[in-house]
Amino acid sequence: MQNINLKEFEALVDKWLMGKLDAQEYLLFYRYLKQDGHQQILADILESQAKKHSEITYSTPDWEQLYLQISSHTKTSIPFNWKYWLPLAAAAVLVIVCSLFIFIKPDQHQTKDIPLQKMTAPTSSVFVVNDSKGRQKQWDSKNEQIQYHDLLMKGNLLVVMPSTNEVINYSIVNPIGSAPLAMQLSDGTKLHINAGSSIEFPSHFTTIERRVSMQGEILFEVAPDKNHPFILNADQLSIQVLGTTFNVKSFKEDTRMETTLLEGKINVKHPSGQSLTLRPGEQAIYDKQKGHLSRNQVDATHVLAWKNGKLILDDESLVSVLQKIERLYGIKCSYDPTFKDVPIWGSISTKDSLNDILQMLEKVSGVKLKLTGKTIMVSPL
């Protein structure tokens, strides 16, 4: 456990209970709680306060619920429930807990650092189709019942429906600034393709292996077929499955590639001979610079939150968060030379406008984020 300034922590707890923590204090408070041993210190402080009210029985906080209250994204203040945490019902005190990502609507007297232009997240994808015959088509996912050779937009799902016995190789590019694209391969495998990502596949599979290639981030729900293993090539790795659900994140600008398994079992291989077999809740991390493959335990629901319009951030760097925002909103970030990266906790709803998100990030990072046109200027306060 890192050294703790007990007086400072107790002062933070007192201000937290009264709803008086500012953004920087919330970040410090959260960091304390995520370090080993600090939960117990908070529990001791709360128990001590509860003893002042003999008619109330103390119960240990639900830490996951507490973290959600502190770091979840909300646009209104959250009433703090003394009954649930201490409880201190007899005190009849209503305190307001402001989460890390609280959004306070600006009034006419607030700062004008972020212009009042409104940029919302895309609700559809305008993707590009290329095939092995040299043809190309730009397609809007809103165009239902539109067919292009072996591809049909059915509802909000792009379906591969082979029209002849001829095998045609396709590539789908879902560019930055687009919503995730849902599609289904000819074998029934379903994909969710994130912005800034691409997939290469045949119109239908004619060999023992069902082989595809990708870049970016894609969630795979592979149709089971024990006689025809599904092989995914991503960066320098090969991923083999029979039928399972997993997510692969491998953007060119990333220094590592992440393969996260939700259900089933997959094998991740590197040409050097390194390999890992993953089970649900495990993640294979490939360090592109060191050429090293390692394993990690993760909360897969957090990794896949992007599919449902959320970004769950757990000690993630601000630069990494802004890279995701760049891909989603189709903008660029420009960093001041004196900028120093900082960790971020909490969640972001991609249904919010970019302006709202930047104001939230400013509050929890202590960094100035100014949106001008389609560029975010990042600098210290």
Buried (B, 14 or more C-beta within 10 A) or exposed (E): EEEEEEEEBBEBBEBBBEBEBEBEBBBBBBBBBBEEEBBEBBBEBBEEBBEEBEEBEBBEBEEEEBBBBBBBBBBEEBEBBBEBBBBBBEBEEEBEBBBBBBBEEEEEEEEEBBEEEEBEBBEEBBBBBBBBEEEEEEBEBEEEEBEBBBBBBBEEBBBBBBEEEEBBEBBBBBBBBBBBBBBBBBBBBBBBBBBBBBBBBBBBBEEEEBBBBBBBBBBBBBBBBEEBBBBBEBBBBBBBBBBBBBBBBBBEEBEBBBBBBBEBBBBBBBEEEBBBBBEBBBBBBBEBEEEEBEEEEBEBEBBBBBBEBBBBBBEBEBBBBBBBBBBBBBBEBEBEEEBEBBBBBBBBBBEBBBBBBBBBBBBBBBBBBBBEEBEBBBBEE
